[in-house]
Amino acid sequence: MIVFCVLSVLLLTFYIREGEAGPIHAVRSGVVTATSPVRYVGSVVASPFNALGNIFSNLTASQETLSDLKQQNAELTGQVAQLAEAKETAERLEGLLGLQSTYNLQSTAARIIGGSSDAWSQTVTIDKGSLDGFEIGMPVCNAYGVIGQITEVALSSSTVLLINDETSGVSAMVQSSRAQGMLRGQADGSLRLEYVSTDYDVQVGDIVITSGLGGVFPKGLPLGTVSSVERRDNDVYYDIVVRTSASTENNEEVLVITALSDDQRATDEDIAAANDIDSVQTNTSDGDSQESDQTGEDGSTDGQDSSDTTDESTEE
C-alpha cells in the first residue's frame, strides 16, 4: 500500500512537471481514447435506470413537498394573470392618452362600473360624478371615439346614454365630403345618419365625425364609418347606416370631456351649411303640405263632378 502511494505521488509530480508532450500525458490520452466507447455504452445503459430512479423519487416524495410545489404553481399562475391584466390596462390607458393628446381634449378619466338595467335603453354607469365636476350633457369617449354623453349625475357616479340608444342624437358629418346630418340610434341598436342631402357624395367606408354643432361634442371626434348607403328615386336624403367606431363591450376606462376650446366648436361655415339643410327640410315639408292640400281640393272637385252627373241622369 505504501509503495502504491509513493508511486502515485511520483507519477502526479512527473505529470505536473512535464509538458503536454510528455510520456505520462501520452499514456493518459491513450487510456481516455481507448475507454471512451465503454463509457458511452455505460451512459446509454444507465440512462433508463436514472430516469426510473427520478420517477420513483417523485412518486415517493413527501406530501409536504407536493403541497409546496402546488402552491408555487398557483402563485406563478396568479402572477401571470396579474401581469396579463396589467398589460391590457396599460394598452387601454395608452389609447385614451393618445385620443386626449391627438384632439387636445380637456377631460377626466373614469371607469365603467355597470351597464343598462333594462332591455329598452343603452346606458353605462361610470364611477365619478358631481364631486369630480361632471355635469349633464358632457361627452364621453373611449380610445376609439365617442360612446355617448352624461344624462344623469350623482355625487360619485354618472349615467352615460350611449349613441346607439334610440333616444340619442349627435350632430355629425361625413369627413370626406363634409356633408352634415344627424346621427341617431335605432331600436335595434344600430346607427343611422339622417338628413344627408343626395347632392353630396357619400360612399361605404367614409368616416363619420362629430360636426361640433350645438357646442356639446368637440368637432372632429370619430363616430363610426358608413357601412351602407341607399338612394331611392325622388328622395332628397340618403338612407345611411353607420358602424360605430367605439364599443363599451371591451372597454373599462373612458374619458369625460369637461370643456371645449374655441377651435373645437363649429365654424361659421359649418353653421351656415346646417342652416341650409334646415331650410331645405322646411321647404320639403311645406311642399309636401301643399301637395296634400292640392290633392284634397282635387278630390272634392271630382266628387262634385260625380254628383252633378248623377243628378243630370236622374232628371232625364
C-alpha positions as CSV (number, residue, x, y, z in Angstrom):
1,M,0.0,0.0,0.0
2,I,2.8,2.4,0.9
3,V,4.6,1.5,-2.4
4,F,1.5,2.4,-4.4
5,C,1.1,5.7,-2.6
6,V,4.7,6.6,-3.2
7,L,4.3,5.7,-6.9
8,S,1.1,7.7,-7.2
9,V,2.8,10.8,-5.7
10,L,5.8,10.4,-8.0
11,L,3.6,10.0,-11.1
12,L,1.5,13.0,-10.1
13,T,4.7,15.0,-9.7
14,F,6.1,14.0,-13.0
15,Y,2.6,14.6,-14.6
16,I,2.6,18.2,-13.3
17,R,6.2,19.0,-14.1
18,E,6.4,17.5,-17.6
19,G,5.0,19.3,-20.7
20,E,1.9,18.4,-22.8
21,A,4.1,16.1,-25.0
22,G,5.5,14.1,-22.0
23,P,5.1,10.3,-21.8
24,I,2.7,10.4,-18.9
25,H,0.3,12.7,-20.8
26,A,0.6,10.5,-23.8
27,V,-0.3,7.4,-21.8
28,R,-3.3,9.2,-20.2
29,S,-4.6,10.3,-23.6
30,G,-4.4,6.8,-25.0
31,V,-6.3,5.4,-22.0
32,V,-9.0,8.0,-22.4
33,T,-9.3,7.3,-26.1
34,A,-9.5,3.5,-25.5
35,T,-12.1,3.7,-22.8
36,S,-14.4,6.3,-24.4
37,P,-16.6,3.7,-26.2
38,V,-17.0,1.8,-23.0
39,R,-18.0,4.9,-21.1
40,Y,-20.5,5.9,-23.8
41,V,-22.2,2.5,-23.7
42,G,-22.3,2.6,-19.9
43,S,-24.0,6.1,-20.1
44,V,-26.7,4.8,-22.6
45,V,-27.3,1.7,-20.5
46,A,-27.6,3.8,-17.2
47,S,-29.9,6.5,-18.6
48,P,-33.2,4.5,-18.4
49,F,-32.3,3.4,-14.9
50,N,-31.6,7.1,-13.9
51,A,-35.0,8.1,-15.3
52,L,-36.7,5.3,-13.4
53,G,-34.9,6.5,-10.3
54,N,-36.2,10.1,-10.8
55,I,-39.8,8.8,-11.3
56,F,-39.6,6.7,-8.2
57,S,-38.1,9.6,-6.3
58,N,-41.1,11.8,-7.4
59,L,-43.6,9.1,-6.5
60,T,-42.1,8.7,-3.1
61,A,-41.9,12.5,-2.5
62,S,-43.5,13.6,0.7
63,Q,-46.9,15.1,0.7
64,E,-45.5,18.3,2.1
65,T,-43.2,18.6,-0.9
66,L,-46.1,18.1,-3.3
67,S,-48.2,20.7,-1.5
68,D,-45.3,23.2,-1.7
69,L,-45.0,22.6,-5.4
70,K,-48.7,23.0,-6.0
71,Q,-48.7,26.3,-4.0
72,Q,-45.8,27.6,-6.0
73,N,-47.6,26.7,-9.2
74,A,-50.7,28.5,-8.1
75,E,-48.7,31.6,-7.2
76,L,-46.9,31.6,-10.5
77,T,-50.3,31.3,-12.3
78,G,-51.7,34.2,-10.4
79,Q,-48.7,36.3,-11.2
80,V,-49.0,35.6,-14.9
81,A,-52.7,36.6,-14.8
82,Q,-51.9,39.8,-13.0
83,L,-49.2,40.7,-15.5
84,A,-51.5,40.0,-18.4
85,E,-54.2,42.2,-16.8
86,A,-51.7,45.0,-16.2
87,K,-50.6,44.8,-19.8
88,E,-54.2,45.1,-21.1
89,T,-54.9,48.0,-18.8
90,A,-51.8,49.8,-19.9
91,E,-52.7,49.4,-23.5
92,R,-56.2,50.8,-22.9
93,L,-54.9,53.8,-20.9
94,E,-52.3,54.4,-23.7
95,G,-55.2,54.5,-26.2
96,L,-57.0,57.1,-24.0
97,L,-53.9,59.2,-23.7
98,G,-53.5,59.0,-27.4
99,L,-57.0,60.3,-28.1
100,Q,-56.6,63.0,-25.5
101,S,-53.3,64.2,-27.0
102,T,-54.5,63.9,-30.6
103,Y,-57.6,66.0,-30.2
104,N,-56.2,68.2,-27.3
105,L,-59.2,67.3,-25.1
106,Q,-59.8,68.8,-21.7
107,S,-61.0,65.7,-20.0
108,T,-61.1,63.5,-16.9
109,A,-60.7,59.7,-16.9
110,A,-63.4,57.4,-15.3
111,R,-64.1,53.7,-15.1
112,I,-67.2,51.9,-16.3
113,I,-68.8,50.1,-13.4
114,G,-72.1,49.0,-14.8
115,G,-74.4,48.6,-17.8
116,S,-78.1,49.0,-18.7
117,S,-80.5,47.6,-16.1
118,D,-83.2,47.0,-18.8
119,A,-83.5,46.0,-22.4
120,W,-85.0,49.2,-23.6
121,S,-82.1,51.6,-23.0
122,Q,-78.4,51.6,-23.9
123,T,-76.5,53.1,-21.0
124,V,-73.5,52.6,-18.8
125,T,-72.5,53.8,-15.4
126,I,-69.2,55.4,-14.6
127,D,-67.5,55.8,-11.2
128,K,-67.3,59.6,-11.0
129,G,-70.0,62.3,-10.6
130,S,-70.6,65.8,-9.4
131,L,-67.9,65.7,-6.8
132,D,-65.5,65.4,-9.7
133,G,-67.0,68.2,-11.7
134,F,-69.2,66.2,-14.0
135,E,-72.4,67.7,-15.4
136,I,-75.3,66.5,-17.5
137,G,-74.5,66.8,-21.2
138,M,-70.8,66.2,-21.0
139,P,-69.5,64.0,-23.9
140,V,-67.9,60.6,-23.1
141,C,-65.3,58.8,-25.2
142,N,-63.2,55.7,-25.2
143,A,-59.9,55.1,-27.0
144,Y,-61.7,54.8,-30.4
145,G,-64.1,57.7,-30.3
146,V,-67.4,58.9,-28.9
147,I,-69.6,56.5,-27.0
148,G,-72.2,58.9,-25.6
149,Q,-72.9,61.7,-23.1
150,I,-73.9,62.0,-19.5
151,T,-77.6,62.2,-18.8
152,E,-77.7,61.7,-15.0
153,V,-75.2,62.8,-12.3
154,A,-74.9,61.6,-8.7
155,L,-72.2,62.5,-6.2
156,S,-69.9,59.7,-7.1
157,S,-71.3,58.2,-10.2
158,S,-72.9,59.2,-13.5
159,T,-75.1,57.6,-16.2
160,V,-74.0,57.8,-19.8
161,L,-76.5,57.5,-22.6
162,L,-74.8,55.6,-25.5
163,I,-75.0,56.9,-29.0
164,N,-76.8,53.8,-30.2
165,D,-79.7,54.4,-27.9
166,E,-82.9,55.2,-29.9
167,T,-83.3,58.5,-28.0
168,S,-79.8,59.7,-28.8
169,G,-78.8,62.2,-31.4
170,V,-75.4,63.6,-32.3
171,S,-74.7,66.3,-34.9
172,A,-72.4,64.7,-37.3
173,M,-70.8,65.0,-40.8
174,V,-69.1,62.8,-43.3
175,Q,-65.4,63.6,-43.1
176,S,-64.5,63.4,-46.8
177,S,-67.5,65.4,-48.3
178,R,-68.3,67.5,-45.2
179,A,-71.9,66.5,-45.6
180,Q,-73.8,67.2,-42.4
181,G,-76.5,65.3,-40.8
182,M,-77.8,63.8,-37.5
183,L,-76.6,60.5,-36.2
184,R,-79.4,58.7,-34.4
185,G,-79.6,55.5,-32.5
186,Q,-82.2,52.9,-33.5
187,A,-84.4,50.5,-31.6
188,D,-82.2,47.6,-32.8
189,G,-79.0,49.2,-31.5
190,S,-77.8,50.3,-35.0
191,L,-76.9,53.9,-36.1
192,R,-78.3,55.9,-38.9
193,L,-77.0,59.2,-40.3
194,E,-80.1,61.2,-41.2
195,Y,-80.8,64.3,-43.3
196,V,-77.7,64.0,-45.5
197,S,-78.6,65.5,-48.9
198,T,-78.2,63.4,-52.0
199,D,-76.3,66.4,-53.5
200,Y,-73.2,65.1,-51.6
201,D,-71.0,62.1,-52.5
202,V,-71.2,59.5,-49.7
203,Q,-69.5,56.1,-50.1
204,V,-69.3,53.0,-48.0
205,G,-66.2,53.2,-45.8
206,D,-66.4,57.0,-45.3
207,I,-65.6,58.2,-41.8
208,V,-68.3,59.9,-39.8
209,I,-67.2,62.5,-37.2
210,T,-68.8,65.0,-34.9
211,S,-69.6,68.3,-36.5
212,G,-69.4,70.5,-33.3
213,L,-72.8,72.0,-33.9
214,G,-74.6,72.7,-30.7
215,G,-71.4,73.2,-28.7
216,V,-71.7,69.8,-26.9
217,F,-69.3,67.5,-28.7
218,P,-65.9,68.7,-29.9
219,K,-65.6,68.9,-33.6
220,G,-63.8,66.1,-35.4
221,L,-64.2,63.2,-32.9
222,P,-64.7,59.8,-34.6
223,L,-68.2,58.4,-34.5
224,G,-68.0,55.5,-37.0
225,T,-67.8,54.5,-40.6
226,V,-70.5,54.3,-43.3
227,S,-71.5,50.6,-43.7
228,S,-74.3,51.1,-46.3
229,V,-75.7,53.9,-48.5
230,E,-79.0,53.8,-50.3
231,R,-80.6,56.4,-52.5
232,R,-84.2,55.9,-53.6
233,D,-85.8,57.6,-56.5
234,N,-87.1,61.1,-55.8
235,D,-85.6,61.1,-52.3
236,V,-83.7,64.2,-51.2
237,Y,-81.8,62.4,-48.4
238,Y,-79.6,59.3,-48.3
239,D,-80.5,56.3,-46.2
240,I,-77.1,55.8,-44.4
241,V,-76.2,53.1,-41.8
242,V,-73.1,53.7,-39.7
243,R,-71.0,51.2,-37.9
244,T,-69.8,52.7,-34.6
245,S,-66.0,53.1,-34.0
246,A,-66.3,52.9,-30.3
247,S,-67.8,50.0,-28.2
248,T,-68.2,49.6,-24.5
249,E,-68.1,45.8,-24.6
250,N,-64.3,45.5,-24.2
251,N,-63.5,48.8,-22.5
252,E,-63.4,49.7,-18.9
253,E,-61.9,53.2,-18.9
254,V,-63.3,56.3,-20.6
255,L,-62.7,60.0,-20.9
256,V,-65.3,62.6,-19.9
257,I,-64.8,65.8,-21.8
258,T,-65.2,68.6,-19.3
259,A,-64.8,71.7,-21.5
260,L,-64.4,72.8,-25.2
261,S,-61.9,75.2,-26.7
262,D,-62.8,77.6,-29.4
263,D,-61.2,75.6,-32.2
264,Q,-63.3,72.6,-31.1
265,R,-66.5,74.3,-31.9
266,A,-68.3,74.5,-35.2
267,T,-67.2,77.3,-37.6
268,D,-69.4,79.9,-39.2
269,E,-69.3,77.9,-42.4
270,D,-70.5,74.8,-40.6
271,I,-73.4,76.7,-39.0
272,A,-74.3,78.2,-42.4
273,A,-74.3,74.7,-44.0
274,A,-76.5,73.4,-41.2
275,N,-78.9,76.3,-41.7
276,D,-79.1,75.5,-45.4
277,I,-80.0,71.9,-44.5
278,D,-82.7,73.2,-42.1
279,S,-84.2,75.4,-44.9
280,V,-84.2,72.5,-47.3
281,Q,-86.1,70.4,-44.7
282,T,-88.6,73.2,-44.2
283,N,-89.2,73.7,-47.9
284,T,-89.6,70.0,-48.4
285,S,-92.2,69.8,-45.6
286,D,-94.0,72.8,-47.0
287,G,-94.0,71.3,-50.5
288,D,-95.5,68.0,-49.1
289,S,-98.2,70.0,-47.2
290,Q,-99.1,72.0,-50.4
291,E,-99.3,68.8,-52.4
292,S,-101.5,67.2,-49.8
293,D,-103.8,70.3,-49.8
294,Q,-104.0,70.3,-53.6
295,T,-104.8,66.6,-53.6
296,G,-107.6,67.3,-51.2
297,E,-109.0,70.0,-53.4
298,D,-108.9,67.8,-56.5
299,G,-110.6,65.1,-54.6
300,S,-113.5,67.4,-53.6
301,T,-113.9,68.7,-57.2
302,D,-114.0,65.1,-58.5
303,G,-116.7,64.4,-56.0
304,Q,-118.7,67.4,-57.1
305,D,-118.4,66.4,-60.8
306,S,-119.6,63.0,-59.9
307,S,-122.7,64.2,-58.1
308,D,-123.6,66.6,-60.9
309,T,-123.5,63.8,-63.4
310,T,-125.8,61.7,-61.2
311,D,-128.3,64.5,-60.9
312,E,-128.5,65.0,-64.7
313,S,-129.2,61.3,-65.3
314,T,-131.9,61.4,-62.7
315,E,-133.6,64.4,-64.2
316,E,-133.7,62.7,-67.6
